[in-house]
Amino acid sequence: MKKGLVMLLVVAILFWWWFYQPSATKKVKHTAPPNVVSFETTEPQVKKPEIQKKPARSKQSESSSEIATTIHISDKTIADSVLSYLDVYRMTRQFESCQNIIYRLMEDENFDPVVSFKSRTQHLQALYPDLPTPPQISAIKRHASQCEQLLNAVQLLDLPDLDTSNGKTYAPMYQLKLRLKQYLLLLKPKTQKEQAIEEVLNLIELWQVYYEQVLTVSKGEEESHKAEITVLKEQLSLLRKEQLEISRQYHENPDSVERDSLGEILKEIEKLEKQVIELKRVDPEIREQAIEAFEPVNDLLFAQLKSRDPDVFYEAQKTLELNKQIYRDFGHFPYKDHGGKKFKVPFVEYVSPGDVIKDIFGIDDNETFGLVINYATQLYHCELGADCGPEGNWTPFYCHLGYDNLVEAACQHDLPTFYRDYFLNQNQWQDVQMVLDIIRELYAN
Amino acid sequence: MDRKIKWLLVILAGAFVFWFLYGQDKAKKTTTVNNNDSLKTSKQPQVTPKPDTLSQSERVSSSQPDSEVQSQSVDEKLEQWLVQIQDRRYSEDPTVEVSSLAMEFESCGNNNNDWLFTDKEPNEKQLQIKNLMDKHCKQLSADYPLLGNKENHPGLQIILHQFSTSTALGDYLQANQFATGGRLHTLEFSKGLLPLALKEKNAQMINMAEWISSFHIKNRLFEEQLIKGEHYEYLRSIQSIALTGLSCEFQDGITCSPSSRFMQDKCFDEEKFCGLDFKQWYQQAVSPGMDADIQILKTYFQGLVQP
């Protein structure tokens, strides 16, 4: 009898352990926002986000024969047939800098990276008559080759299909990019670093949901004046068609269009858009609640800036700064779109990491601040251990990938050397060091 | 970014205006005030006429009726101009005076600054600055009716070369064609203009040297070894700020006022700078290292002035 009871107890414990053990990877505290309904409306309300991580696909090992056995990613040769979470993460990062090349490779059989570079940088010929120099040509070709290898590797992966239920269509390159990101979500991180990367990526996904909720509420609802807004929108639609037609005519024959006609239409459009916005309604209480729900998640992501991992820092910084052109505005993006004139109540309360540093540094002009902050932030990223060599995260943009400031020395030196000895002058370097000290004080202490 | 494209458009428009003023290599002509012609006032401009460098036969032939009419209207307009600029704001040199007024008129928008907001409405503070610019241009037009008179433009080019000079700056403006040919040309013109403008303590001409040199991002009015680096955006920025700062010292800081060209740009970029003058902006906007570079440049530029 006793033995039976013990056996039963053991089975019960095993049963409990199997069903009720906590998730090992979820460290993020999800705070659900209040589900508030203040009026009947079809406009989205503040709602609880639902983020579900799909279980890791066991099919991965089955598909190992389809994966190339040798893949060059950041100089690392993968001998194993199974890619790690970090390998695929690196592929997604590399995809960002290879995007344009991959697009061309997929569209043009005869793609020549050097010819493409020359075409893209025609406007710089007066500024840089020797462009591209031999070191730049070598770097361009090497980069294109790496991108081609990446494309081949990605195409060999068993990527999940894209969800097309939203009716959106994407260019083949962009489809591949999205599918690769989806693939990453299916992988299970194993090492501490991988788990840290997964954690920040999950947090970013959550942050974006809460951020979008604030924006949605800030735009304003249209139900209260639906009829009037509909009429205005119809007028806007006609004006926009007229605008497109004028632009088309101007493009074909500038003399056929009266000089001020486009400007007048644009002003008229803006006037009507203003009227639409005036008719919209924002419930300040709902907006406040959305912001209150956003703040804890925002704080969590800000806390990730203190990570000693360069990839975690990179992802958090990039997201929080809401920037599009990372190499130019990594540290501070002054043109953040909080709705501007399109929102009833733009989300101007939002403060980015760059805004915080700008306040501490005491420089109030976005243009002059931009001449130091981005270099300081990139250098901090290097200090965390990012790849800042000539083919690393940043220098290729100054060697050949960027759209201006293309300097041969960037092809041959690491980022700190390039900035200190070639690109920035002494006094500017001192300003950059001052800002770098502020960043270290904020994040590294 | 939109703001930069619009300034590029106005720079191109300004280039066209200046081509009109300086573009053709016409010989200097004397300013001869004909005492028999009726003048609006009895006050004569205090100028030292230069010798006529062209003989009478090299002037537009009177056998061509159109040119004769043109010649007569040029003389009339010249007289009107001389009457208008009797009370000098910038220089006793008529060429310098008229050029400075033209630059001042350009800076307030040439009576047509709606282009600044072709596709969006200015906010309240930006509108205040725009209105200040409008007011300034209207006042200039009232003080100098010929300045804003579009009908004068075809003749203004000929008229300008009629003005005499009494300074090296005036000689330079008359002698040099405005360069539309490329980066080096605009750079050379600005390099020659700047020390003369500084010597004459002329805010508008310093402003012109800065403006024209900014057409190309790589244009440096200083030695390469003075401030090293390849960050052209930074180098152009410190050059612009240094020159604007120098111009603040003259003509009561007209080129540094809240509605000046420099501060308009700042205001239309960031509302918080609307209403500030250049010095107030400088205190908020320039970092220590940048300030050090600007001081180096200011000292260098001042050193260019020949005694």
Interface residues (C-beta under 8 A of the other chain):
Chain A: A126 L127 D260 L262 G263 L266 K267 E270 K271 K274 Y335 K341 F361 I363 D364 D365 N366 E367 T368 F369 L371 V372 N405 V407 A409 Y422 F423 L424 N425 Q426 N427 Q428 W429 Q430 D431 M434
Chain B: M1 W115 T118 D119 K120 E121 G182 R183 H216 I217 K218 I227 K228 G229 E230 H231 Y232 E233 Y234 S237 K266 D269 E270 K272 F273 W281 Q284 A285 V286 S287 P288 G289 M290 A292 D293
